Each structure stands twice: as structure tokens, then as C-alpha cells.
Amino acid sequence: MRPSITLRMQPTTAFRMQPTRRFMAMPKEEQSAHTISQRLRNLRKIPPELIPLGIVVGVAVGFAGYSLARKLIVDKQMRLTRQNRKE
């Protein structure tokens, strides 16, 4: 029989115990007390490549809302309330 190999426990960088860092003061947001017009000026920061994507997503959400509303209004087969309730 061979003697068993003892494993040495060494702290790794991932599991090393460290004291927690002090909470740093959070920086104030740029938009904390701004008016709507000042917030609209920040739209210039949006990259121009994302504007067509936003338009397409907006149209898709609009069509989805329209077809959902139309389905709920037009479809008479769909039951939106309980029927034959015994009181």
C-alpha cells in the first residue's frame, strides 16, 4: 500500500478571503433634476445607427397593440367574462 497524498489547502485568487470594501458615495445622476427640454437634448447622444431600429420596433409594437385590441373587440367567440355563474 502506498501512503496517501495529503492535499495542501492553498487559497486561490478566486476564493481568497478579503475584507469588504467601504461603500463609495454614488455619483449623482446627470438627469436628477432636469426639465423635459434638457432631457430631450440628451437624445442627440443616441447613435444614429439605432434610430432606424427604434422606428422598426415602434411600428412593430404599434401593430401588435392594434391586432390585440382588434382581436379582443371583434372576436365574438372569445369569452372575456364568465358564463353561467351560479350564485
N, CA, C and O atoms as a GROMACS GRO file, in nm:
protein
  348
    1MET      N    1   0.083  -0.118   0.000
    1MET     CA    2   0.000   0.000   0.000
    1MET      C    3   0.088   0.125   0.000
    1MET      O    4   0.188   0.132   0.070
    2ARG      N    5   0.046   0.220  -0.080
    2ARG     CA    6   0.118   0.347  -0.082
    2ARG      C    7   0.055   0.443   0.020
    2ARG      O    8  -0.065   0.437   0.042
    3PRO      N    9   0.133   0.528   0.079
    3PRO     CA   10   0.076   0.626   0.172
    3PRO      C   11  -0.006   0.729   0.093
    3PRO      O   12   0.027   0.765  -0.020
    4SER      N   13  -0.111   0.772   0.155
    4SER     CA   14  -0.199   0.868   0.087
    4SER      C   15  -0.130   1.004   0.076
    4SER      O   16  -0.053   1.044   0.163
    5ILE      N   17  -0.161   1.070  -0.030
    5ILE     CA   18  -0.102   1.202  -0.054
    5ILE      C   19  -0.190   1.306   0.018
    5ILE      O   20  -0.311   1.310  -0.001
    6THR      N   21  -0.127   1.386   0.099
    6THR     CA   22  -0.203   1.489   0.168
    6THR      C   23  -0.218   1.610   0.076
    6THR      O   24  -0.124   1.653   0.011
    7LEU      N   25  -0.338   1.663   0.074
    7LEU     CA   26  -0.364   1.779  -0.010
    7LEU      C   27  -0.338   1.906   0.071
    7LEU      O   28  -0.384   1.920   0.184
    8ARG      N   29  -0.265   1.993   0.013
    8ARG     CA   30  -0.240   2.120   0.078
    8ARG      C   31  -0.349   2.219   0.037
    8ARG      O   32  -0.378   2.235  -0.081
    9MET      N   33  -0.408   2.284   0.135
    9MET     CA   34  -0.511   2.382   0.107
    9MET      C   35  -0.446   2.518   0.091
    9MET      O   36  -0.399   2.577   0.189
   10GLN      N   37  -0.444   2.568  -0.030
   10GLN     CA   38  -0.388   2.700  -0.054
   10GLN      C   39  -0.499   2.788  -0.111
   10GLN      O   40  -0.574   2.745  -0.198
   11PRO      N   41  -0.508   2.910  -0.064
   11PRO     CA   42  -0.612   2.998  -0.118
   11PRO      C   43  -0.581   3.035  -0.262
   11PRO      O   44  -0.468   3.070  -0.297
   12THR      N   45  -0.682   3.026  -0.344
   12THR     CA   46  -0.665   3.067  -0.483
   12THR      C   47  -0.709   3.212  -0.495
   12THR      O   48  -0.765   3.269  -0.401
   13THR      N   49  -0.683   3.270  -0.608
   13THR     CA   50  -0.720   3.410  -0.626
   13THR      C   51  -0.871   3.428  -0.629
   13THR      O   52  -0.921   3.534  -0.591
   14ALA      N   53  -0.945   3.327  -0.674
   14ALA     CA   54  -1.090   3.340  -0.683
   14ALA      C   55  -1.156   3.327  -0.546
   14ALA      O   56  -1.260   3.389  -0.523
   15PHE      N   57  -1.100   3.250  -0.456
   15PHE     CA   58  -1.165   3.221  -0.330
   15PHE      C   59  -1.090   3.279  -0.210
   15PHE      O   60  -1.114   3.236  -0.097
   16ARG      N   61  -1.003   3.372  -0.232
   16ARG     CA   62  -0.926   3.430  -0.123
   16ARG      C   63  -1.017   3.520  -0.041
   16ARG      O   64  -1.095   3.598  -0.095
   17MET      N   65  -1.006   3.509   0.089
   17MET     CA   66  -1.089   3.589   0.178
   17MET      C   67  -1.030   3.729   0.189
   17MET      O   68  -0.912   3.745   0.223
   18GLN      N   69  -1.112   3.829   0.161
   18GLN     CA   70  -1.066   3.967   0.170
   18GLN      C   71  -1.169   4.048   0.247
   18GLN      O   72  -1.288   4.016   0.244
   19PRO      N   73  -1.126   4.150   0.316
   19PRO     CA   74  -1.224   4.236   0.382
   19PRO      C   75  -1.304   4.312   0.275
   19PRO      O   76  -1.253   4.345   0.168
   20THR      N   77  -1.430   4.339   0.308
   20THR     CA   78  -1.514   4.409   0.212
   20THR      C   79  -1.469   4.554   0.198
   20THR      O   80  -1.420   4.615   0.293
   21ARG      N   81  -1.487   4.607   0.081
   21ARG     CA   82  -1.450   4.745   0.056
   21ARG      C   83  -1.558   4.836   0.113
   21ARG      O   84  -1.675   4.799   0.119
   22ARG      N   85  -1.520   4.953   0.152
   22ARG     CA   86  -1.615   5.051   0.201
   22ARG      C   87  -1.704   5.095   0.086
   22ARG      O   88  -1.660   5.104  -0.029
   23PHE      N   89  -1.829   5.123   0.119
   23PHE     CA   90  -1.919   5.171   0.016
   23PHE      C   91  -1.877   5.311  -0.026
   23PHE      O   92  -1.864   5.400   0.057
   24MET      N   93  -1.857   5.328  -0.154
   24MET     CA   94  -1.820   5.459  -0.204
   24MET      C   95  -1.947   5.538  -0.229
   24MET      O   96  -2.053   5.481  -0.256
   25ALA      N   97  -1.938   5.667  -0.220
   25ALA     CA   98  -2.053   5.752  -0.245
   25ALA      C   99  -2.092   5.740  -0.392
   25ALA      O  100  -2.008   5.749  -0.481
   26MET      N  101  -2.221   5.718  -0.415
   26MET     CA  102  -2.268   5.703  -0.552
   26MET      C  103  -2.269   5.840  -0.618
   26MET      O  104  -2.314   5.938  -0.558
   27PRO      N  105  -2.221   5.849  -0.742
   27PRO     CA  106  -2.227   5.978  -0.810
   27PRO      C  107  -2.371   6.013  -0.846
   27PRO      O  108  -2.451   5.926  -0.877
   28LYS      N  109  -2.402   6.142  -0.841
   28LYS     CA  110  -2.536   6.185  -0.874
   28LYS      C  111  -2.560   6.168  -1.023
   28LYS      O  112  -2.468   6.183  -1.104
   29GLU      N  113  -2.683   6.138  -1.057
   29GLU     CA  114  -2.717   6.122  -1.198
   29GLU      C  115  -2.714   6.257  -1.267
   29GLU      O  116  -2.737   6.361  -1.206
   30GLU      N  117  -2.684   6.254  -1.395
   30GLU     CA  118  -2.682   6.378  -1.471
   30GLU      C  119  -2.822   6.436  -1.484
   30GLU      O  120  -2.837   6.558  -1.497
   31GLN      N  121  -2.923   6.351  -1.482
   31GLN     CA  122  -3.060   6.395  -1.510
   31GLN      C  123  -3.145   6.405  -1.385
   31GLN      O  124  -3.268   6.397  -1.394
   32SER      N  125  -3.086   6.423  -1.271
   32SER     CA  126  -3.162   6.413  -1.147
   32SER      C  127  -3.270   6.520  -1.135
   32SER      O  128  -3.380   6.488  -1.090
   33ALA      N  129  -3.244   6.644  -1.173
   33ALA     CA  130  -3.344   6.749  -1.154
   33ALA      C  131  -3.358   6.833  -1.281
   33ALA      O  132  -3.372   6.955  -1.273
   34HIS      N  133  -3.355   6.770  -1.395
   34HIS     CA  134  -3.360   6.843  -1.520
   34HIS      C  135  -3.502   6.853  -1.572
   34HIS      O  136  -3.590   6.776  -1.534
   35THR      N  137  -3.522   6.948  -1.658
   35THR     CA  138  -3.652   6.964  -1.721
   35THR      C  139  -3.662   6.873  -1.842
   35THR      O  140  -3.564   6.811  -1.883
   36ILE      N  141  -3.782   6.867  -1.899
   36ILE     CA  142  -3.803   6.780  -2.015
   36ILE      C  143  -3.718   6.826  -2.133
   36ILE      O  144  -3.662   6.743  -2.205
   37SER      N  145  -3.709   6.957  -2.152
   37SER     CA  146  -3.630   7.006  -2.266
   37SER      C  147  -3.483   6.971  -2.250
   37SER      O  148  -3.414   6.944  -2.349
   38GLN      N  149  -3.434   6.971  -2.126
   38GLN     CA  150  -3.294   6.933  -2.106
   38GLN      C  151  -3.276   6.784  -2.129
   38GLN      O  152  -3.171   6.741  -2.177
   39ARG      N  153  -3.377   6.705  -2.096
   39ARG     CA  154  -3.366   6.561  -2.123
   39ARG      C  155  -3.375   6.531  -2.272
   39ARG      O  156  -3.312   6.438  -2.320
   40LEU      N  157  -3.454   6.609  -2.344
   40LEU     CA  158  -3.466   6.588  -2.488
   40LEU      C  159  -3.335   6.618  -2.560
   40LEU      O  160  -3.306   6.560  -2.665
   41ARG      N  161  -3.255   6.709  -2.503
   41ARG     CA  162  -3.124   6.737  -2.563
   41ARG      C  163  -3.032   6.615  -2.557
   41ARG      O  164  -2.941   6.602  -2.638
   42ASN      N  165  -3.057   6.526  -2.461
   42ASN     CA  166  -2.974   6.406  -2.449
   42ASN      C  167  -3.003   6.304  -2.558
   42ASN      O  168  -2.929   6.207  -2.574
   43LEU      N  169  -3.111   6.325  -2.635
   43LEU     CA  170  -3.140   6.234  -2.746
   43LEU      C  171  -3.032   6.244  -2.854
   43LEU      O  172  -3.018   6.153  -2.936
   44ARG      N  173  -2.959   6.352  -2.855
   44ARG     CA  174  -2.850   6.365  -2.952
   44ARG      C  175  -2.738   6.266  -2.924
   44ARG      O  176  -2.655   6.239  -3.011
   45LYS      N  177  -2.735   6.213  -2.802
   45LYS     CA  178  -2.631   6.117  -2.767
   45LYS      C  179  -2.659   5.978  -2.824
   45LYS      O  180  -2.571   5.892  -2.824
   46ILE      N  181  -2.782   5.955  -2.872
   46ILE     CA  182  -2.816   5.825  -2.929
   46ILE      C  183  -2.743   5.808  -3.061
   46ILE      O  184  -2.749   5.898  -3.145
   47PRO      N  185  -2.674   5.696  -3.081
   47PRO     CA  186  -2.605   5.677  -3.208
   47PRO      C  187  -2.704   5.674  -3.324
   47PRO      O  188  -2.812   5.616  -3.311
   48PRO      N  189  -2.670   5.736  -3.437
   48PRO     CA  190  -2.765   5.742  -3.549
   48PRO      C  191  -2.798   5.605  -3.607
   48PRO      O  192  -2.899   5.590  -3.675
   49GLU      N  193  -2.714   5.505  -3.582
   49GLU     CA  194  -2.742   5.371  -3.634
   49GLU      C  195  -2.863   5.308  -3.566
   49GLU      O  196  -2.926   5.219  -3.622
   50LEU      N  197  -2.896   5.354  -3.443
   50LEU     CA  198  -3.006   5.294  -3.368
   50LEU      C  199  -3.141   5.356  -3.399
   50LEU      O  200  -3.244   5.300  -3.360
   51ILE      N  201  -3.144   5.470  -3.468
   51ILE     CA  202  -3.271   5.536  -3.496
   51ILE      C  203  -3.360   5.451  -3.587
   51ILE      O  204  -3.478   5.436  -3.555
   52PRO      N  205  -3.312   5.394  -3.698
   52PRO     CA  206  -3.400   5.308  -3.779
   52PRO      C  207  -3.448   5.185  -3.703
   52PRO      O  208  -3.562   5.141  -3.722
   53LEU      N  209  -3.364   5.131  -3.617
   53LEU     CA  210  -3.405   5.016  -3.536
   53LEU      C  211  -3.518   5.055  -3.441
   53LEU      O  212  -3.614   4.980  -3.424
   54GLY      N  213  -3.508   5.173  -3.380
   54GLY     CA  214  -3.614   5.221  -3.292
   54GLY      C  215  -3.744   5.243  -3.366
   54GLY      O  216  -3.852   5.214  -3.313
   55ILE      N  217  -3.737   5.293  -3.490
   55ILE     CA  218  -3.857   5.314  -3.570
   55ILE      C  219  -3.923   5.180  -3.602
   55ILE      O  220  -4.045   5.167  -3.590
   56VAL      N  221  -3.844   5.082  -3.642
   56VAL     CA  222  -3.898   4.950  -3.676
   56VAL      C  223  -3.962   4.884  -3.554
   56VAL      O  224  -4.070   4.827  -3.564
   57VAL      N  225  -3.896   4.892  -3.440
   57VAL     CA  226  -3.952   4.833  -3.317
   57VAL      C  227  -4.079   4.906  -3.276
   57VAL      O  228  -4.175   4.843  -3.232
   58GLY      N  229  -4.081   5.038  -3.291
   58GLY     CA  230  -4.201   5.114  -3.258
   58GLY      C  231  -4.319   5.077  -3.346
   58GLY      O  232  -4.430   5.062  -3.296
   59VAL      N  233  -4.295   5.060  -3.477
   59VAL     CA  234  -4.402   5.019  -3.569
   59VAL      C  235  -4.451   4.879  -3.533
   59VAL      O  236  -4.571   4.853  -3.535
   60ALA      N  237  -4.358   4.789  -3.500
   60ALA     CA  238  -4.398   4.652  -3.466
   60ALA      C  239  -4.482   4.650  -3.338
   60ALA      O  240  -4.581   4.577  -3.331
   61VAL      N  241  -4.446   4.728  -3.238
   61VAL     CA  242  -4.524   4.735  -3.115
   61VAL      C  243  -4.661   4.796  -3.143
   61VAL      O  244  -4.761   4.754  -3.085
   62GLY      N  245  -4.666   4.895  -3.230
   62GLY     CA  246  -4.794   4.956  -3.268
   62GLY      C  247  -4.887   4.856  -3.336
   62GLY      O  248  -5.005   4.848  -3.302
   63PHE      N  249  -4.834   4.780  -3.432
   63PHE     CA  250  -4.915   4.679  -3.500
   63PHE      C  251  -4.959   4.569  -3.403
   63PHE      O  252  -5.071   4.519  -3.413
   64ALA      N  253  -4.873   4.531  -3.311
   64ALA     CA  254  -4.910   4.429  -3.214
   64ALA      C  255  -5.023   4.478  -3.125
   64ALA      O  256  -5.117   4.404  -3.098
   65GLY      N  257  -5.015   4.601  -3.080
   65GLY     CA  258  -5.123   4.658  -2.999
   65GLY      C  259  -5.253   4.668  -3.076
   65GLY      O  260  -5.360   4.639  -3.021
   66TYR      N  261  -5.245   4.710  -3.203
   66TYR     CA  262  -5.365   4.719  -3.287
   66TYR      C  263  -5.430   4.583  -3.305
   66TYR      O  264  -5.551   4.569  -3.289
   67SER      N  265  -5.350   4.481  -3.340
   67SER     CA  266  -5.409   4.350  -3.365
   67SER      C  267  -5.463   4.287  -3.236
   67SER      O  268  -5.562   4.214  -3.240
   68LEU      N  269  -5.400   4.313  -3.122
   68LEU     CA  270  -5.453   4.263  -2.995
   68LEU      C  271  -5.586   4.329  -2.962
   68LEU      O  272  -5.682   4.262  -2.925
   69ALA      N  273  -5.592   4.461  -2.976
   69ALA     CA  274  -5.717   4.532  -2.948
   69ALA      C  275  -5.827   4.488  -3.044
   69ALA      O  276  -5.941   4.468  -3.003
   70ARG      N  277  -5.792   4.473  -3.170
   70ARG     CA  278  -5.893   4.430  -3.269
   70ARG      C  279  -5.943   4.290  -3.238
   70ARG      O  280  -6.063   4.262  -3.249
   71LYS      N  281  -5.854   4.202  -3.199
   71LYS     CA  282  -5.893   4.065  -3.164
   71LYS      C  283  -5.988   4.064  -3.045
   71LYS      O  284  -6.086   3.991  -3.045
   72LEU      N  285  -5.959   4.144  -2.945
   72LEU     CA  286  -6.045   4.148  -2.826
   72LEU      C  287  -6.182   4.210  -2.857
   72LEU      O  288  -6.281   4.172  -2.795
   73ILE      N  289  -6.188   4.304  -2.950
   73ILE     CA  290  -6.314   4.372  -2.980
   73ILE      C  291  -6.398   4.293  -3.081
   73ILE      O  292  -6.519   4.280  -3.063
   74VAL      N  293  -6.336   4.241  -3.185
   74VAL     CA  294  -6.409   4.182  -3.297
   74VAL      C  295  -6.448   4.037  -3.272
   74VAL      O  296  -6.557   3.996  -3.311
   75ASP      N  297  -6.362   3.958  -3.208
   75ASP     CA  298  -6.386   3.814  -3.196
   75ASP      C  299  -6.496   3.787  -3.094
   75ASP      O  300  -6.477   3.808  -2.974
   76LYS      N  301  -6.610   3.739  -3.143
   76LYS     CA  302  -6.723   3.710  -3.054
   76LYS      C  303  -6.712   3.570  -2.992
   76LYS      O  304  -6.783   3.540  -2.897
   77GLN      N  305  -6.625   3.487  -3.045
   77GLN     CA  306  -6.606   3.353  -2.990
   77GLN      C  307  -6.526   3.356  -2.860
   77GLN      O  308  -6.537   3.266  -2.777
   78MET      N  309  -6.446   3.459  -2.843
   78MET     CA  310  -6.362   3.468  -2.725
   78MET      C  311  -6.445   3.512  -2.605
   78MET      O  312  -6.518   3.611  -2.612
   79ARG      N  313  -6.434   3.438  -2.495
   79ARG     CA  314  -6.508   3.472  -2.374
   79ARG      C  315  -6.418   3.556  -2.285
   79ARG      O  316  -6.313   3.510  -2.241
   80LEU      N  317  -6.460   3.678  -2.259
   80LEU     CA  318  -6.383   3.766  -2.172
   80LEU      C  319  -6.440   3.770  -2.031
   80LEU      O  320  -6.374   3.818  -1.938
   81THR      N  321  -6.562   3.719  -2.015
   81THR     CA  322  -6.624   3.712  -1.882
   81THR      C  323  -6.676   3.570  -1.862
   81THR      O  324  -6.693   3.494  -1.958
   82ARG      N  325  -6.700   3.535  -1.736
   82ARG     CA  326  -6.754   3.403  -1.705
   82ARG      C  327  -6.898   3.393  -1.749
   82ARG      O  328  -6.972   3.491  -1.747
   83GLN      N  329  -6.935   3.273  -1.788
   83GLN     CA  330  -7.073   3.249  -1.827
   83GLN      C  331  -7.132   3.144  -1.734
   83GLN      O  332  -7.061   3.060  -1.679
   84ASN      N  333  -7.264   3.151  -1.716
   84ASN     CA  334  -7.337   3.052  -1.635
   84ASN      C  335  -7.285   3.047  -1.493
   84ASN      O  336  -7.262   2.939  -1.438
   85ARG      N  337  -7.267   3.162  -1.432
   85ARG     CA  338  -7.224   3.163  -1.293
   85ARG      C  339  -7.343   3.131  -1.205
   85ARG      O  340  -7.450   3.188  -1.221
   86LYS      N  341  -7.324   3.039  -1.112
   86LYS     CA  342  -7.428   3.004  -1.015
   86LYS      C  343  -7.407   3.088  -0.890
   86LYS      O  344  -7.300   3.084  -0.830
   87GLU      N  345  -7.507   3.163  -0.853
   87GLU     CA  346  -7.493   3.250  -0.736
   87GLU      C  347  -7.576   3.199  -0.622
   87GLU      O  348  -7.577   3.259  -0.515
   0.00000   0.00000   0.00000
